[in-house]
Amino acid sequence: MSVKIEVGAGGIPHNQILIYGLVGSIVLTYLTYLNTITQTQYFAFFGGLAAVAALIWGTDTIKHLCSYGLGTGVPSAGMIALGSGVIAALVGATTGIFAPIVAVIVAAIIGAVAGVLANHVVRMDIPVMIVSLIELAIVGAMTVLGLAAMVGGTFNFTDLVTGTTTFLGFTIQSYEASVIGGSIIAVIFMLAAIAIQHSFNACLGPGEKQDRTLMLAAECGFLSMIPVAIISFAFIAFIPAIISLVISVVGWFYTYAQYIELSKRDAYAWLDAQPILEPKGGA
């Protein structure tokens, strides 16, 4: 048996955020395919924006799931999301142009299996567990795929496992110098996992407001984009990497400023709050 704990009321319905996040992350990931069409790398930054869209959706999903008394389970939900997502993203990447769609399908299957096990084997009996874990697995897949495309300029598996290195003046292919071979996926895993966990954890409480929580999710997404953009200098051309870095920094600065304003707005209601007086015990 589970008891639902109400958090911040009102705001945009979760299903609407789901649609925005799913469609937005898929479309933005596909926009990185313009690199392949134009034989350039200028559109790599769209992968990072896809990850931001997915993380905003994932934050609201975690809020939806954890309203059933799973506040301490936020890190677990985030790790399940990215653990499932890495598998789905890599499987999807092997299918070429169909990668985002296949990643979503594979992630949904993995999330459904995890949800069934959680509810019917572990016996957590959370009404939204299966649906939420399906959503979180897809969020993880789109985040990993998007950030990988931002680093390497593509979501094609062959390109993600093929790098180049120079030895004695000769340029040779090297797995170790690739996005996957260089363990960049592990870095993406941790950046995305922290981003999806932090927002609801930071805003959880009686004064939680949806717009502030989701703004922090966007800020964490852009913050994660910054190191990914820096890493991309090792894998894509200088100008495309600069474009990714500038967009990441500008996006982070804007969302951070907006989050601070929303925090000041919500803190204002607590300015006159008095401390709880502890009763004095008898001597």
N, C-alpha and C positions, 0 to 999 in steps of 0.2 A: 504494500500500500504506500502511496506517495501523497504528500500534501503540497499543493501549489502555493508558493510564496509570491505574492504580487510585488512587482517592482514598478519602476516609473510607468505611469499610465499614459495613454494617449499617444500622439505622434503618428508616424506612418505605419500602416499595418505590415506585419512581418511578411506576408505573402507578396506584397507589393515590392518590398526590399529584395525578396528572393528573385523576383522576375528581373528587377533592375540589375542585380548583381550577376545573375546567370547570363542574361543576354549581353550585358555590358562587358563582362570578362571574356566571353567567347568572341564577340565582335572585335574588341581591342586586341586580343591575341591574334586573330586573323589579319588585323592590319599590319602586323609585323611581317606577314607574307609579302607585303609590298617590296621588301628587301630582295626577295627572290625574283619578283617580276621585273623590278628596275635594275637588278644587279648592283644594288647599293646596300648600305647598312644604316641609312639615316632614320629608318622607321623602328629601330630597336626599342626606343623608349616606350612604344605602345605596349610592350610586354609588361613593363613596370606599372603602367596605368591599369592594365588588366588585373594585375595582382592587387592594386588598391581597391578596385571595384569588388573583387572577390573577398577581400579582408573586411570591408564594410558590411557586406552580406553575412560573412561568417561571424562577425562580432554580434550582430543582432540574433543570429541563430544560437550562439552560446548563451546570450541573455534569455532567449526563449526557453532553452533547455534547462538552464540553471535556475529558472523561476520555480522549479519543482524541488528546491532544497539542495541543489548540487553546487552551491557556491564554492566549496573546496575542490570541486571536480573540474574547474575551469582549465587548469593545466592539463589534466587528463584528456579533456575534450580537444584541446589544441593539439596535443601530441597524436591523438587518434586521427585528427583531420590531416595533419601533415604526413604522418606515417602512411596512411592510406593514399594520400595524394601523390607522394613520390612514386609509388608503384604504378598508379594509374597514369601519371604524367609520362613516365618512361615507356610504358606500354603504348600509350597514345602516340608518342613521338616516333615510334617505328612505322607509323602508318602514313607518313608524309602529310599531305594537305588535310587529311581527315583527322589529324592529331587532336585538336581541341574537342571534337565531337566524340571520338573514341575515348579520350581521357575522361570525359563526363560520364559516359556509359560504364566504363570499367570502375570508376570511382563510386558510382551509384550502387553497383553490385557489391563492391567491398564494404561500403557503408551499411548496406542492408544486412549483410551477413554479420557484421559487427553489432548492429542494433538488435538483431534476433538473438545473438548470443548473450548480449547484455541483459535483455529483458526476460528471456526464457530459459537461460542456463544459469547466469549469475543471479537471476531473479530480482533485478532492480525495479521492474514493473513501473517504468516511467512512461506515461501515455505518449509523449512525443519523442521517445528515445530513438526509435527506428528511423523516423522521418528526419530527425535532427542529425543523426550520424550519417545518413545519406547526403544531406546538405553539406555537412562539414567535410566529408570526404571529397565532394566535388569542389568545395572551396579550396581545399589543400591542393588538389590536382591543378586547378586553374592558376593558383598562386605560384606553384613550382614551375609550371610550364611557362607562365608569363615572365617570371624573373629569369628563367633559363634563356628564353628568347631575347631578353634584354641584354644579357651578358654576351651571348653568342651571335645575336642578330638573326637567329632562326630557331624554329622548334623542331627541325628535322633531326632525327636521332643520329644519322650518319655524320652530320656536321658537328653535332654535340660531342661525338667521341673521336673526332679527327682534328688534331691541332698540328701546328707546324713549329719546327725549331731549326735554328741555323747551326751547322757544325762544319768548321773549316771552310766557311764560305758557301756551303751547300745548304739549301732549304729542304728539309725532309719532314715527312709526316710523323707525328708523334702522338700516341694516345695520352701520354702523361701531360701533354701541353693542351689538352682539350678541356672543355667545360666539365664534362663528366669525369674524365681521367684525372683532372686536376683537383677533384673533390669539391668543386664549386657548388655542386648540388647539396653537399652537406652544410655549407655555409648558408645557402638559400633556405634549407630546412630550418635551421636555427633562427634566422632572421624572421622568417614567416611565422614560426611557432610562437616566438616571443610577441610578435605584433598582434597575432590573433588572440593571445591570452591576456595581454596587458590591459586593453581598453575597458572591458567590462569589470575586471578585477579592480582597476583604479577608480572607476565611477560607481561601483556597487555600494548601495546604502539607501537610506530613506529619502535622500535628496537626489537620487539618480534620475537623469533626464535623457531621453533618447537622442536629442540633437547633440548634446555634449558628448555622450558616449560614442556616437558614430563619427563625430568630428575628431575625437581622439583616435578612432580606428583609422581614419584617413591620414591623420598626422603620423601614426605609427607606420602606415604603409609607405608614405613618402620618405620617412626616415630610413626605412629598410632599403628603399631604392637608392639612397645615397651611396652606401658601401658597394652595392651591386653595380652602380654606374662606375665607381672607381675601379672595381675589378674588371669591368668591361674593356678598360684601356689595354688589357693584355690580350684581348681576343678580337676586337673590332678596330676599325680605323679611328684615328684621333678625333676628327670632327664629329662623327656620330656619337662617340663616347662623351664628348664635351656637351653635345645637345642633351643627351640623357642626364648628365650630371646637373646641368643648368635647370632643366625641367624638374628634377628631383629636389633640388635646393629651393627653388621658387615655390613648388607645391608644398614642401615641408614648412617653409616660413609662413605662408599664407594660412595653412591649416593650424599651425601652432598658435599664431596670433588669434585666430578665431576661437580656438579652444580656450585660450586664456580669457578672452572676453566672455565666453559662456560660463567659465568657472567663476569669474567675478560676479556675473549675474546671479548664479545660483548660490554663491557664498553670501551675497547681500542679505538673504533671508535669515542667515544664522548670526548676523553681527550682534544682535541683542540677546543671544542665547546666554543664559547664566549657567555657571558650573553647578554640578550636582553636589549638594552639601552632604557630607558624610555625618551620620549621627555620632555624637560624642559618647563613648562608653563610660560607664561609671568606674570610678577608681576603686 
